[in-house]
């Protein structure tokens, strides 16, 4: 897998190291290797939903320009900046695979106002997550029957 980013490159969450969920228009991401967690809300939450589907910078910029009152060139530059930041944090990977063909609707709770997408980083729980990372994809352990 390469990290050479072009506007037509498809990006996806780094599923081996990142757990994420979009709730009420806000994406919450946890880097399971270093314990840092992140928040992306509003337009940013929508961009994360697009990343989860394997979108390209071009596709994300087009979707933002279609959905919000923003010029496609401005949206493209905003998405580029965010994607480079996500790459630097190890939250996404660049791949050559085709994106999902399913349409992506803005998450519930998102607004019609445009703000450049951004990533908010939190490190106040890094040590705890690094020692005992949350693993939301694992099913609960079975309980022992009482005798």
N, C-alpha and C positions, 0 to 999 in steps of 0.2 A: 504494500500500500504506500502511496506517495503522499507527501504533503505539499506538492506543487499545486498552488491554487490558481485557477483561471476562472473567469466569470461563468464558463460553461461546465466547470467541475462540480460534481455532486458531492455534497457533504452529508455526513450522518453522525449521530451521537457515537462517542467512543464507548460502546456498550460493554467492553471488557473492564473499563475502569470508572464508568459513570452510571449512576442511577438517577432517573429523572421522572418527573410527573408534572402535568399541567393541570392546575386546579383554579377554577374561577378566573381564567385569563392570565394566571401567573405560573411560569415554569420554575420549578424548584429543582436544582441539580446538585448532586453530591459527588465529588471526586473521591472514590473509595480508596485510592492509593495514598492521598495526602490529607484527607479529612476536611478539605475546604468545601464550603457549600456556596451556592450562588442563587440569585433570584433574577428573573426576567419577567417583567409584567407589561401589560398593555400591548403595544406593537411588538415589543421584544418577545412576549409570550407567543404571539402569532408566528414570529420568525422561528422560534424553537419548534413549534408544531410543524412548520414546513421542513425544518432540518430533520425532524423525526421521520419524515417521508422521503428523505434523500434528495431534496431539491438542490438546484444550482443557485449561484448568486444571481444570475440573470432571471431565473424563474421567480425567486423570492422578491427581487426588485419589481418585477412585473406584477406580482400579486399585491405588493404593497401599493403600487401606483394605481392599481385597479380598485383597491379597497379603501384607500385613504387619500385625502387631498394633498398629494405629494407628486412632484415631477419624477419620472422614471430615472433620470440621471442622478438626481439627489438620493433617491431610494437606493440605487445601485451602490453609490459611494458609501452610504450609511451601512448597508448590508456588508460590503467589503470590510469596513472597519470592524464591525462586530465579529464577522467570521474569522478575521485574523486574530482578534482577541480570544475567541473561543479555541482556536488552534493553539495559541500560545499557552493557554491554560490546560491543554490536553483534553478538552471536553468533546471535541469532534475529530473526525478523520475525513480525509479527502479520498474519494474512490472514483473509479471510472464507471461504476454500475449505473444503470438507468434508474431514475426515481420512480416512485409509486405513481400509478396513473389515477389514483383516487383523488378527487378534489379535497382540498383542505379548507375547512371553514375556520374563521377566527374563533378562538376559544370563547366559551361563555364568559361573560364579564368584561370582554374587551370593549373599548369605546371606538367612536368614529374619529377621534382626534389623533393627529399624527405627531409623534415625538420620535426622534431618531432612536432606533433600538439600541439598548445598552445592557451591560452585564454588571450586576452588583455582586461583589465578592465579600464573603464573610469568613473570618478565620477564628472566631471566638470559640468554636467547638472542634477545631482541627485535631487537637490531641486526642479527644474522646473518640471521634470518628475513626482516626487512624488506629487506635487500640482496639476498638470494637465497632467495625463498620456495619451500618445497617444494610441488610441484604433483602430488599423488599420482594425479590423474585422467588425466594425460597419459601416453600410451604412450611407451616408450623410443624414442629416435631410431634410425633404421636405421643400420647401420654400412656404411662404404664397403668394397666388395670389394677385396681386395688384388690387385695386378697384378704 
